Amino acid sequence: MTDITQIVLAKRPAGDVTADCFREEHVALPAVADGQVLIRSRFLSLDPYMRPRMTELRSYTPPFDLDKPLTGGSVGEVVESRNPRYAKGDTVIGMLNWATHTLHDGKGLRKIDPAMAPLQAHLGVLGMPSFTAWYGIRHICKPKAGETAFVSAATGAVGQVAGQLAKLAGARVVGCAGDDDKCQWAVREAGYDACFNHRTERDYGAVLDKLCPQGIDSDFENVGGKIFHAVFARLNDFGRLAFCGAISEYQDKEPISGPPKMFTIVQRRLTLQGFIISDHLALMGEFVSDVGGLLKAGKLRSRETVVDGLAKAPQAFMGLLKGENFGKLVVKVA
């Protein structure tokens, strides 16, 4: 038996996620059975897609179960194994519980080299957020020299990489973020040509007209809502839109309407594609080679927020949904 701490979904939120949606528990795990591994969590990734999973609404991932641990991308260490594919001491990445330890059947886990990069980097710039940015830019947006690319949530875990990849492709890159410091970092460190604070700008159309006078050729969309509507109205002929997320809408009690003049899609021959990165895992090796090379060459920067302690995960997650983090948000579990 192993005594652990875990965080379970205590109730489903209606609107904003609140602290009473979570409950910390101290339980004992059963002995490791044949085929299982016991993993001690080191770092837990907190991501916006977890918010829809807290409800029972139809989504691309199953909802979290009430009174059961939430799960998320994590890096951990195998402390006991009865699975021939994993040995004690292996460092692995996969979906683990919001818990100090997870009893796992081994499916979906991947061994990683802890000497390759800091462990939390495998959840960010070398992990799914960066992979999401890479796929959306390389395979959907396809920016090129002379074009204007827009990235919402420009300094988030996904957006910070998307913007840099678009810039490396030769495009003029404009973004938005939730405060002035983030915007300054986007321009100074991530190479954006311009970035505006979406909390202080009241007229998104006007600021986009100023910063994107030639219109917008590609949009990597993380935010949705009114920002997306303003961008949509300014897409050029044959514009490409990679729809990754809509964090501004996740806590709305009622869905908002889409942008007006949807016939624009036909008139301007637009490509709008939603995507889920788990559909493209066959490209993971290509992504690691490409982005790993850029990191090694010093051509890619990343920013992260590390929260210390599993008990702080709920508060950190609520802050994430309000844009309080800077870059990739991870919890240092142990």
Wavefront OBJ file of the C-alpha trace (Angstrom):
o trace
v 0.000 0.000 0.000
v 1.176 3.512 -0.830
v -0.271 6.580 0.904
v -0.823 9.419 -1.539
v -2.435 12.833 -1.900
v -4.792 13.468 -4.820
v -7.170 16.165 -6.038
v -10.603 15.096 -7.258
v -13.437 16.847 -9.066
v -15.911 17.647 -6.277
v -18.572 19.294 -8.438
v -19.063 20.516 -11.985
v -18.713 24.282 -12.442
v -21.516 26.504 -13.711
v -19.697 29.465 -15.225
v -16.393 30.263 -13.543
v -14.475 27.442 -11.890
v -14.454 27.932 -8.121
v -12.368 26.430 -5.326
v -15.202 24.159 -4.192
v -15.036 22.331 -7.531
v -11.936 20.582 -6.129
v -11.288 18.405 -3.098
v -7.943 17.215 -1.750
v -7.917 13.634 -0.494
v -5.416 11.388 1.251
v -5.847 7.764 0.220
v -3.942 4.487 0.050
v -3.246 2.892 -3.323
v -3.427 -0.903 -3.624
v -0.329 -2.977 -4.349
v 1.038 -2.873 -7.894
v -0.548 -5.643 -9.980
v 0.795 -7.468 -13.030
v 1.138 -5.071 -15.963
v 1.047 -1.975 -13.776
v 3.577 0.668 -12.788
v 3.577 3.044 -9.833
v 4.674 6.516 -10.885
v 5.708 9.357 -8.616
v 4.679 12.622 -10.272
v 7.321 15.277 -10.723
v 5.569 17.913 -12.860
v 1.919 18.329 -13.850
v 0.790 20.374 -16.852
v -2.240 22.672 -16.465
v -3.970 23.473 -19.752
v -7.137 25.285 -20.881
v -8.620 22.164 -22.515
v -9.203 20.815 -19.001
v -12.021 23.323 -18.436
v -14.492 21.737 -20.917
v -13.665 18.336 -19.404
v -15.063 19.537 -16.080
v -18.548 19.597 -17.628
v -20.623 16.860 -19.216
v -20.842 18.680 -22.541
v -19.746 16.755 -25.618
v -16.111 17.442 -26.409
v -13.151 15.766 -28.051
v -12.044 14.283 -24.733
v -14.218 12.467 -22.178
v -15.380 14.510 -19.166
v -13.695 14.122 -15.810
v -15.616 11.863 -13.435
v -17.067 13.350 -10.270
v -15.269 12.310 -7.088
v -12.383 10.897 -9.124
v -8.916 12.433 -9.623
v -8.520 14.898 -12.454
v -5.841 13.953 -14.979
v -3.292 15.872 -17.016
v -0.072 15.574 -18.957
v 2.682 14.821 -16.474
v 6.303 13.815 -16.095
v 7.080 11.271 -13.413
v 9.446 8.607 -12.170
v 8.656 4.906 -12.054
v 9.102 3.813 -8.428
v 7.763 0.265 -8.823
v 7.036 -1.790 -11.921
v 5.389 -5.051 -12.827
v 5.302 -4.097 -16.488
v 8.138 -5.407 -18.696
v 8.282 -2.167 -20.716
v 9.245 -0.023 -17.730
v 11.866 -0.347 -15.031
v 12.218 1.296 -11.662
v 13.910 4.658 -12.164
v 12.568 5.297 -15.688
v 11.384 8.842 -16.344
v 8.097 8.840 -18.243
v 5.594 11.287 -19.693
v 1.891 10.666 -20.102
v -1.556 11.303 -18.638
v -1.345 10.945 -14.856
v -3.667 11.855 -12.020
v -3.537 15.131 -10.153
v -1.795 13.197 -7.413
v 1.573 12.564 -5.834
v 1.498 9.022 -7.258
v -0.481 7.261 -10.001
v -1.034 3.532 -10.462
v -0.908 3.117 -14.247
v -1.360 0.312 -16.785
v 1.509 1.699 -18.890
v -0.597 2.468 -21.964
v 0.176 5.845 -23.485
v 3.331 6.384 -21.445
v 6.567 7.371 -23.169
v 10.056 7.148 -21.717
v 12.131 10.343 -21.903
v 15.755 11.169 -21.267
v 15.939 13.413 -18.159
v 19.349 14.675 -19.304
v 17.940 16.064 -22.569
v 16.235 19.109 -21.009
v 14.663 20.239 -17.735
v 11.781 17.877 -16.979
v 9.092 20.557 -17.228
v 10.282 21.416 -20.757
v 8.826 18.106 -21.937
v 5.392 19.489 -20.985
v 5.982 22.802 -22.756
v 8.460 23.750 -25.434
v 9.270 20.082 -26.181
v 5.769 18.839 -25.409
v 2.163 18.983 -26.537
v 1.713 22.801 -26.426
v 4.706 23.355 -28.682
v 3.683 20.418 -30.886
v 0.259 22.052 -31.222
v 1.855 25.343 -32.281
v 4.179 23.600 -34.722
v 1.394 21.654 -36.417
v -0.964 24.631 -36.669
v 1.703 26.882 -38.164
v 3.459 24.383 -40.432
v 0.406 22.499 -41.708
v -2.516 24.959 -41.588
v -1.420 28.596 -41.360
v 1.630 28.130 -43.610
v 2.872 31.736 -43.235
v 5.470 33.061 -45.626
v 7.499 36.187 -46.374
v 5.415 39.228 -47.184
v 2.362 37.991 -45.284
v 0.864 39.026 -41.947
v 0.210 36.354 -39.322
v -1.854 36.924 -36.185
v -1.553 34.877 -32.981
v -3.975 35.347 -30.087
v -2.726 34.537 -26.562
v 0.685 35.425 -27.944
v 2.678 34.539 -24.834
v 0.786 31.432 -23.736
v 2.279 27.964 -23.870
v 1.088 27.492 -27.452
v 1.051 31.046 -28.736
v 4.635 31.908 -27.806
v 5.913 29.106 -30.037
v 3.382 29.707 -32.828
v 4.422 33.330 -33.147
v 8.131 32.532 -33.278
v 7.627 29.839 -35.910
v 5.593 32.258 -38.047
v 8.347 34.854 -37.704
v 11.026 32.322 -38.653
v 8.956 31.591 -41.770
v 9.391 35.240 -42.781
v 5.961 36.666 -41.944
v 5.139 39.880 -40.138
v 3.687 38.642 -36.821
v 1.153 40.469 -34.658
v -0.356 39.135 -31.453
v -2.340 39.994 -28.364
v -1.829 39.178 -24.700
v -3.402 40.005 -21.345
v -1.028 42.648 -19.967
v 1.663 45.082 -21.032
v 4.569 43.024 -19.669
v 3.489 40.040 -21.749
v 3.217 42.209 -24.846
v 6.666 43.655 -24.245
v 8.136 40.156 -23.850
v 6.432 39.037 -27.071
v 8.124 41.831 -29.031
v 11.458 41.968 -27.206
v 12.111 38.267 -26.673
v 9.830 36.290 -28.999
v 10.327 38.493 -32.051
v 6.740 39.638 -32.610
v 6.492 42.779 -34.736
v 3.658 44.086 -32.574
v 1.449 42.953 -29.706
v -1.539 44.653 -28.070
v -3.080 44.289 -24.622
v -6.564 42.887 -25.183
v -7.640 43.921 -21.666
v -7.006 47.630 -22.218
v -7.810 47.955 -25.931
v -11.521 48.590 -26.309
v -11.788 48.512 -30.100
v -10.147 45.367 -31.453
v -10.991 46.276 -35.030
v -9.271 49.635 -34.786
v -6.078 48.263 -33.261
v -5.928 45.474 -35.846
v -6.387 48.001 -38.662
v -3.463 49.957 -37.223
v -1.133 47.008 -36.658
v -2.172 44.975 -39.726
v -2.736 47.628 -42.418
v -2.444 45.026 -45.189
v -4.981 42.714 -43.567
v -4.296 39.278 -42.081
v -3.218 36.243 -44.082
v -3.179 33.632 -41.316
v -4.565 33.406 -37.794
v -3.524 30.981 -35.067
v -6.597 31.209 -32.877
v -6.389 30.409 -29.160
v -8.904 32.863 -27.705
v -12.104 33.008 -29.784
v -14.848 35.485 -28.920
v -14.669 39.133 -29.949
v -10.970 38.985 -30.815
v -11.605 36.171 -33.273
v -14.565 38.064 -34.763
v -12.355 41.109 -35.401
v -9.611 38.992 -36.962
v -12.084 37.059 -39.115
v -13.380 40.315 -40.632
v -9.821 41.227 -41.670
v -8.662 37.977 -43.243
v -7.354 38.450 -46.763
v -8.315 36.379 -49.789
v -7.137 32.793 -49.322
v -6.539 33.429 -45.617
v -5.877 30.425 -43.361
v -7.177 30.041 -39.819
v -5.972 27.324 -37.435
v -8.535 27.067 -34.644
v -6.734 25.657 -31.623
v -8.899 26.884 -28.746
v -11.335 29.496 -27.468
v -10.332 30.166 -23.875
v -12.397 33.368 -23.693
v -15.548 31.264 -24.146
v -14.849 28.255 -21.911
v -16.567 29.678 -18.830
v -19.564 31.255 -20.592
v -22.843 29.882 -19.306
v -24.405 30.331 -22.743
v -22.563 29.976 -26.072
v -21.953 33.185 -27.982
v -22.873 33.624 -31.622
v -20.291 33.315 -34.373
v -18.874 36.203 -36.400
v -21.225 38.056 -38.755
v -21.094 37.708 -42.548
v -20.080 34.056 -42.624
v -20.416 34.194 -46.425
v -17.004 35.873 -46.198
v -15.614 32.318 -46.109
v -16.803 31.867 -49.688
v -16.096 35.369 -50.941
v -12.498 35.330 -49.744
v -11.917 31.580 -50.247
v -10.862 31.102 -46.652
v -9.606 27.939 -44.993
v -10.808 27.501 -41.399
v -9.630 24.333 -39.714
v -10.085 23.188 -36.165
v -7.582 20.597 -35.017
v -6.673 18.387 -32.087
v -3.005 17.557 -31.798
v -3.610 13.986 -30.607
v -4.796 13.215 -34.149
v -1.283 13.858 -35.441
v 0.999 11.893 -33.118
v 2.672 10.233 -36.107
v 4.399 13.595 -36.691
v 5.868 13.813 -33.177
v 9.329 12.700 -34.320
v 9.423 15.343 -37.054
v 8.311 17.981 -34.554
v 10.961 17.039 -31.976
v 13.677 17.111 -34.638
v 12.564 20.485 -36.010
v 11.866 22.329 -32.761
v 14.716 20.616 -30.905
v 17.077 21.898 -33.580
v 15.732 25.433 -33.236
v 16.184 25.304 -29.469
v 19.720 23.999 -29.776
v 20.539 26.773 -32.253
v 19.143 29.420 -29.895
v 16.383 30.402 -32.350
v 13.447 29.657 -30.057
v 12.654 31.124 -26.644
v 10.114 29.984 -24.097
v 8.630 31.282 -20.885
v 7.026 29.259 -18.110
v 5.293 29.645 -14.759
v 6.095 26.938 -12.193
v 3.807 26.542 -9.181
v 5.296 24.671 -6.225
v 3.093 22.000 -4.659
v 0.134 19.882 -5.733
v -2.164 21.678 -3.267
v -1.783 24.859 -5.321
v -2.944 23.236 -8.574
v -6.635 24.256 -8.269
v -5.835 27.915 -7.615
v -3.259 27.915 -10.421
v -5.779 26.389 -12.809
v -8.384 29.023 -11.961
v -5.730 31.671 -12.600
v -4.877 30.090 -15.941
v -8.463 30.559 -17.112
v -8.145 34.265 -16.253
v -4.788 34.691 -17.989
v -2.741 35.094 -14.818
v 0.096 32.781 -15.886
v 2.972 33.779 -18.138
v 3.873 31.146 -20.722
v 3.517 27.444 -19.978
v 1.953 26.668 -16.596
v 3.205 23.625 -14.704
v 2.927 22.408 -11.128
v 6.019 21.031 -9.418
v 4.438 18.084 -7.631
v 7.573 16.570 -6.100
l 1 2 3 4 5 6 7 8 9 10 11 12 13 14 15 16 17 18 19 20 21 22 23 24 25 26 27 28 29 30 31 32 33 34 35 36 37 38 39 40 41 42 43 44 45 46 47 48 49 50 51 52 53 54 55 56 57 58 59 60 61 62 63 64 65 66 67 68 69 70 71 72 73 74 75 76 77 78 79 80 81 82 83 84 85 86 87 88 89 90 91 92 93 94 95 96 97 98 99 100 101 102 103 104 105 106 107 108 109 110 111 112 113 114 115 116 117 118 119 120 121 122 123 124 125 126 127 128 129 130 131 132 133 134 135 136 137 138 139 140 141 142 143 144 145 146 147 148 149 150 151 152 153 154 155 156 157 158 159 160 161 162 163 164 165 166 167 168 169 170 171 172 173 174 175 176 177 178 179 180 181 182 183 184 185 186 187 188 189 190 191 192 193 194 195 196 197 198 199 200 201 202 203 204 205 206 207 208 209 210 211 212 213 214 215 216 217 218 219 220 221 222 223 224 225 226 227 228 229 230 231 232 233 234 235 236 237 238 239 240 241 242 243 244 245 246 247 248 249 250 251 252 253 254 255 256 257 258 259 260 261 262 263 264 265 266 267 268 269 270 271 272 273 274 275 276 277 278 279 280 281 282 283 284 285 286 287 288 289 290 291 292 293 294 295 296 297 298 299 300 301 302 303 304 305 306 307 308 309 310 311 312 313 314 315 316 317 318 319 320 321 322 323 324 325 326 327 328 329 330 331 332 333 334
